[in-house]
Amino acid sequence: MIQYLKQFFFPSSSYSPSEQAYIQYLYDSYPSNHTYKISGGRLKPKRKLAARYKILREYFPADMASFAEVGSSKGFFVFAASQAPTCTRSIGIDIHPYDIEVCEWLGKYLNNSRVKFAKLRLHELSEQLEAFGGPVQTVLVANTYQYLYFGSNRCKDAYLSHDLIFRHLRNVCSQRIIFNNRINLNDCQNVEQIKQANPYAISQYSEEKVAEAASNYFTITKQGVVGRFPLWILEAK
């Protein structure tokens, strides 16, 4: 399998074992809706990711100057945004060290100086923003919100406050957030973390409460659903 992937992705066969592992990880690993292949120096998303990207990219500003993704996983959206002619910096943050390692390797392989990846939580990016060039014009938050609020298997830390999350997002974002998330309790996948949360925090997790907090910092335009979950465009106030 590894040998096949080496030949499929790259013309050379001189890759180290770690590079071979990166190649396989990008092509076939959890979560499957973030996987893609690399051909001719271009990223080609697999079916699930391609379908989501086709919709979400329509909301990238035509003059997108900068981009960040909160929970960037394998980095596809960060790399894709960096290809916009007007985009001078594209940032991905995630709490999974191996995702960051793989994305940093790919950025070097592609000689893409516009991308930067860091192992950070949202509040850390907010607090260290100047080190990344200041506020970012466009921010993507996709299938990440439930983990920000309640935590995950990879990171037990939880914000448990809609206002705190959107306050940090507003600090990071100067113009637009593309927001596609599970914002009703019954849709959330992090069941164990929800069980450990306090009853009040659990009672506050609903589309109504998320919208109420977001509206303190952003103007919300609802755009239907993507992957069965609400898609909102949030414009900074």
N, C-alpha and C positions, 0 to 999 in steps of 0.2 A: 504493500500500500504506500509506504513512504517513498519508495523508488518511483512509483507511478506519479505521485504528487510532485516530486522533484522535476520529473520530465515534463509534466503538464504545466506547471507554473513558470518554470524558468528554463532558459536554453542551456545553462551551464549545469554540470553535475557536481561542482566543487563547493558543496555546502556542508557546514559543520552539523553534528547531531542536533545541537540546539536550534539551528536554523531550520532543519528539517522538521523539528517538532513545532516550531512557529507556523510553518506552512500548513501542516496538518491541522493545527489548532484553529487557524483562521477558516479553513475549509469545512471542518467537521467537528464541532464541539458545542457544548451547552453555553448559552441558549442558541437554539437552531435558527432563530429569526434574526441573528446578527452575523451569519456566516456568509463568506464571499470568497471568490477565487481571484487570482492575480494573473493577468495575461498581457504581455506586451507592456508592462509597466502601468496597467490600468486595473482598477478594482471593478470586478463584476459581481454584483450581489446575487445570491441564490434566490429562489422563488419567493419565499416569505419576506425577506428583506427588500427585494426589488418592488414588491407590491406596496409595501409601506413607504418606501422612499419615493415612489412615483407620486404618491399623494402629498406627503409632507414637504417635498421640495417645492411644490407650488406656492408655499407660504414663505419661502426664503425671499427677502427683499431683493429687488432687481439690482440695487446698488449696495449689496451686503458688504460692509467694510470689515466686520469681525464677527466671530461665531464661537459659541461654547456649547458643549453638551454635558449635562449633569448626569452621570451614569453612562459613560461612553462605551463601555464593554469593549468590543473589538475595534472600535474607532472608525467604522465605515462613514458615519455622517460627518465626522470631523475631517476626514480626508476629502470627502465629496465637497464639503463647503469650501475647503481651501482651494478648490479648482475654479471658483468664481473669480473672474479677472480683477474685481474690486476688493476681494477679501485678502487683507494683509496678515491676519493672524486667526488661527482656528485652534481652539483649546478643548481638550477632553479631560475630564476628571472622573476617577472611579476609585473604589476602595479595594479592588482586587489587584494585588501586585503583579500577577502574571499578565493580566490584560495590559497593564501599563508597560511592562517589559516588552511584550510582543509589538505593541503599537509604536514604541520608541524605535525598535529595530526596523519596523517597516518604514517609518519616516526617514530613517537613514538610508535604507535600501533604495527608496524612491527619490532620495535627495530632495526631500520636500522640507524646506526651511520655514514654511508658513505654519506647520503644525507643532503643537506642544502638548504633551500629556503629563499628568501628575497624579500621584496617589493622594487625593485630598477629599475631605467631606465638603459639603456646600458652605458651611460657615467658615471653613479654613480658606476656601477660595475667596469668599467675601472679605475676609480680614487681610488676605495677602494680595489683593487685586492689583495693586500697583506693580507688583513683580511680574504680572502678566500683561502689562500695558494699559491697565485701567479698565473701566466699564466696557462691556461687550455689547455690540449692537443687537445681535440675535442670539437667543439661547434656546436650546432644545431640551425639553424634559419629557421623555417618552418612556412609559412603563417603568417609571422610577419613583413616582410620588409615594406609593404605598410603603416603599422601603425607607424613604426619607422620614416618613411619619412614624412608622412602627419599628423600623430596623429590619434586619435580614439575617440569614444564616451566616453570611460573610461579615456582617458588622452588626453587633448587638445594640450599638448606640442608636437612640431614637430621638427625634425632635419633639414628637407628641404635641405639636402646636402648629396649626396652619399659619397663624400670624407670623411666627418666627421664621418659618420656611419662606413665606412670600416676602418678608422683610429682607432676608438675605438675597433672594432672587432679584428683588428690585435694586439692591445695591450692586449686584453683578451686571444687571441688564439695563442698558440705556434706552432701548426702543421696543423690542418685540420678543415675546416668549411663545414658542410653538409647544403646546401643552396637550399631550395625548396619554391619558392615564386611567387606571382603575381608581375611581374616586367614590365608589359605593362599597360599603363594608363587605357585602356578600361576594363581591368580585375579587377580593384580595386573595393572594396566594400565600402570604406569609402568616399562616394560621397560628403557628407556635408563638411568634412574636406578639400577635394580637392578644393571645391568651395571657401573656405576661404584662400587658399594659394595664394602666389603672382604668377603672370603669368610666370615669369622666372622659378621658382621652378617647376611649372606644366609642362613647356616645356621640362624640363630636365628628366622627368620620362619616361624612355623607357629602353628596354633590352640593347640596345647599350650603353646608358649612364651609366647604372648600371655596365655593364661589363668593361667599360673604367675605372671607379673609382676603382672597385675591383682589376683590374689588376695592380694597383699601389702597392698593398700590397700582392697579392696572385696570384698564377698560377691557371688558371681556366680550369677545364676539364668538358665539358658538357656531361651529362648522360641521355639525353632525357627529358621526362616529368613524373611527378607524379601528379595525380589529375588534369591533363591538363596544369600544370604549370612547368616551367623549373626546372630541378634538376641539380645543379652544385656542383662539389667538388672543394673546394678552398684550395690549399696547400700554407702555409705561405712562403713568400720569405725570 
